[in-house]
Amino acid sequence: MNNAINADNMDFKSWMKQCQALCENDLSHFLPATTTVPGKLHDAMRYAALDGGKRVRPLLVYAAGQLFDAPADLLSRAAAAIEMIHAYSLVHDDMPCMDDDALRRGKPTVHVKYDEATALLVGDALQAQAFLILSEGDVSAAGQAATRLMMLQLLARAAGSVGMCGGQAIDLDSVGVALNREQLEQMHRLKTGALLRAAVLLGAMSGKTLNTDESAALDQYAAAIGLAFQVVDDVLDATADSATLGKTAGKDAADNKPTFVSLMGLDASRQLARQLCHDAHAALQGFGDKAQRLHELADLIVERQA
């Protein structure tokens, strides 16, 4: 685990693959086994969380933890917890009562593979499991109990009504509504950005209690990449095919949802993503070379093709 996080001499793609493999192993370890009753629910939880996705949020946890030499076990728990929250949100987002999608990460969505009731329970159980694993582990060192409590509070706020769930609520209420740019950005800072911000701060907090300047810089970085992530998502939804995306392409337009592309057009959206990437890099200047992986992840988020 330490090699994946601290391998400064490793190129970015190798580091990313090693961290993704680490996250996959940790998720498999922290999720209940299919042999544990109820087996169907646990099988569906593993189906939803394992074997897929770019693991951007865990990568951000590992990269931010590198800034302050965070301990491997706590980073492992933070990365797995935030990926479980993300996986649960996708399961619920795909259900017929929300976006009603049949494809996710190149395979049938959970409610299609199993059934709607199971999908609902999978999301509920993954959310509970995330907080369970983040609360466990060794807290005997000085200040560790207080740190863990702050991390749990941060994750709860990011996932709740003033974070991801709140953004999703605004999204559902905005179908067919012409939002202005400020309203659109607010929606996505909650729906997408809140969990990405939490990933960065959870990784950093695993290593130390942040001072005001460190917290402000990481907040600026996270705000920039969080919005950039959604802008690029909107561009890809309008330009890529379903096979490339691993989910149904063109669905935002078909569902009459407000997007950056519908508001600004493709060229202006791409320019906005590039500006946000520049802002993210600028926010990290005070961290020097230790922020290399965070710089590389900002580029990955903006340059990705899926």
N, C-alpha and C positions, 0 to 999 in steps of 0.2 A: 504493500500500500504506500509506504513512504517513497518508493522508487517512482510510482506513478505521479505523485504530487510534487516531488522535489527534483525531478530529473531535468535540471537546467540545460544539460548538454544534449537533450533529446529534441529532435525536430518536432514541430507543432503537431503534425499528423500522427506521429508515433505516440506522442504524449496523449493526444486526444483518444486514440484507439485504446491505449492502456487504461486511461481513466474510464472510458465507456465500459470496458471489460470488467474493471473493478466495480463499477456501479451495478452491472448486471449480476455479478456474484453476490454483492451485498444485498441487493433486492431479493434474490433467490433465498438468501439466508434469513432475511428478516420477515419474509412472507410465510404464512402458515403452509405446511405441507398438504398436498392433496389427500394424503392418508389420514389427516386430522378431520374429524367430523365438525361441520358439514362439508363433505368432500366436494360437492358440486360448486359451492360458493368459493371455496379455496382454489379450486381449479380455475374458475372464472376470474378471480383476483389475479392469479399468476398470468393468465392469458392477457389480461388488460395491461399489466405492468412490465412483463418480461418480453424479450426478443423483439425490440422495435424502438424506433425513435432516435433522435439525435443526442438526447441526454444533455441538452444545452444547460439546463438548470443545475444538474450535478457538476458539470464542467465549470460553471461559474463558482460553485461552492469550493471546488478544489483549487481553482485559480486564485480566488480571494484568500483562501486559507494559506496559500503560499506566501502571501505578503507578510504574514506574522508567524510563520512556522507553527501552524496549528497542529495539534496532536491528531494522529491518523484516525483513532477510533471515533472521536467526536465529529471529524469531517465526514467519515463514513456514514454516521447516523444522520447528520444534517443533509447530506446528498441524497440518501435513500428516502428520507422523510419528505423532502420537497418534491422528489420525483413521484412519490405515491400520491401526493396532493394533486400534482399535475395530471397523473394518469386518471385519478378519480374524476377530475373536472372534464376530461375528454369523454369518459364513459357517459356521464350525465349529459354533456353537451350534444352527444350524438343521438340521444334518445328521441323518439317521436314527439314528445311534448316540447322539445327544444328545436334542434336543427334537423332532426330526422334524417340522419346520414347512415349509409350502409357500409361505408368503407373507411378504415382508419389504419394508418401505418401499413397499407398494402394488404390488409386482411379484413374479413367481416367484422363489423363493430360488435360489441359485447351483446347488445340486445338482439342482434341478428343471429349471432353464434349460439346464444343461450335463449334468453327470453327477457322481456322488459322488467319483470319483477326481480330477476336475478341481477340485471344490470343496475337497477336502483340500489340493491343491497351491496353490490360490488363497490360502487362509489362510496356508500356510507362506511363500509368496512375498511376500505383503503384509507379514508380520511382518519378514522380512529387509529388504524395501525401506524400511521405517520406520527401521530402525537405520542403513541406508546413507545416507539423505538427511540424517539428523540428524548423522551423523559428518562429512559433507562441508561445503564452504563455507570461507570465510576465517577462519582462526584465528590470523592474524599479530599481532593486537593483544595487548597484555600481558594475561596471564591467561585468554585465550580458549580455549586448548587445555585447561586445567584445568577451566574452566567446562563445556566441551562434554563432557568425560569424566564430570563429575558428573551432567550431564543424561542421558547415555546410561545411567549406572548407575541413576538414578532411574526412567527408563522401563522398564528391564529388571526391576527389582524390582516395579514396579506391574503389569507384565504377567505375571509368573511365578508360581511355586508359592506364594509368600507374598503374592500379590496376586490379580489377576483369575483366573488359572488355578486357584489354590487355592480361591477362592470358588466357581468352577464345579464343582470336584470335590466340595466340601461339598454344593452344591446337588443334584448327581446322587445323592449318598449319602443325601439327606434326603427323597427321595420316599416319601410315606406315613408319615413320621416326625413326631411332634408336637414341634417345637422350642419351647423357651421364648423369651422376648423377647431375652434376652442372646445366645443362640445364633443367633437369626435376624439380629440386628443384626451380629454378628461375620461371618456368612456374606456379608452384603451390603456391609459395609465393605471386604471383599476383592473380591467379584465385581463390584460397581458402583463403590464408593467409591474404590478404589485408583487407577483410571484418571482419575477426576475430580480427585482430589487431585494426581495427577501433572500434569494439565493446568494447574492453578493454579500449581503450583510451577515448572513448566517456563517458563511465561510470565514469572513474576517473576524467575527465575534468568537469563533472557535479558537482563535489564537490569542486574543487580548480584548480588554475593554477599550473601545475606540474613544479617542479624544474628539473634540468638536471638529477640528480641521479634517481628520481622517474620515469621520462620519459624513461630513458635508461633501468631500471629494467623491466618496463612494456613492453617495446619493445622486450626485450629478452624473456620474458614469452610468449608474443603473437607470436613471430616468432617460438618458439618451439611448441606451441600447434597448430598453423596454419599448420605447416608441418606435425605434428603427425596426425592431423585430416585427411589429404589426404592420408598418408601412410596407416592408418587403413581403409579408404574407399577402397583403392586398394586391401587390403587383403580381406575385406568383399566381394567385387565384385567377387573375385576369389573363395571364399569359401562358401558363404551363398546363400540361395535360394531367389527367388523373393518375396515369401510370407513373409519371415523374413525381407527383406530389404524394402519392400513397393515400390520397383522399379525393373526394369528388371535387373536380375543378369547376370553376365558374359558378359555384353555388351561391356566393354572396350576391352576385348580380341576379341570378334566378330567383332568389328569395327577397330581392328588393331591399337589401341591407345597405346602409350608408358605409362607404369605404373611402380611403384616401384617394383611390383611383377615380371613383365616381365624383368626388368633390374637386380634385385638383388635376386629374388626368395622369397618364403614365409618366410622361417626362418630368413633370413637376414632382411627382411622388418619388421617382428615382433620385432626383436632386435632393429632396428632403432627406432621404435615407443616407445619402453621402454626407450631408451637413451634420446629421445626428451622429454619424460615425466619427467625424472630425471633433465634435463636441465631447464624445466619449474619450477619445485619445487625450484631449486637452485636460480633462478632469483628472487624469492619472499622472500628470507630470511630477507631482511631489513624491511619488512612490519609487521613481527610478526604475532600475532594471528588474526589480522584484515583481513589477506589474506586467512583465512581458506576456504572460498567458492571458491576462485580461485584455491587453491590446489585441492579441491575436483572435480572441473570441469576438471582440467588437467587429473586426474585419470579417470573420466567419458569418456572423449574423447578417451583415449587410450584403455580402457577396454570395450567399448560398443560393442554390438553384432549386431547392425543394424544402 
